[in-house]
């Protein structure tokens, strides 16, 4: 499975009710803030699902 982000739902860090919680909560720093948009680095993402469970907009999923 791969962790994916739906950018149409996310809307970026500024639109996040939690201010980019996925970036802060990722234990391995696999989510970067690139120009205000959370981007998942699939090379280091362990697919633990912590960001999936905590995204306030439910924009992150495992597919």
C-alpha positions, 0 to 999 in steps of 0.5 A: 500500500502507498500513502497518498494525499488528495491535494484538492481536499487538503488545500495546503498548510494554510487551509489546514485546521491544524496548520499542517499536522501531518508534517508535524506528526510524521515520526520520520519526517517523510512529509515536507512542506513544499511551497505551503503544500504537504508532499509525501516523500515515498522513499522514506515513508514507512506507510505507518498510517499516522498521518492518515488517522490524524488528517483533519480533512481526511485528505490522506489515505492508503491505497 
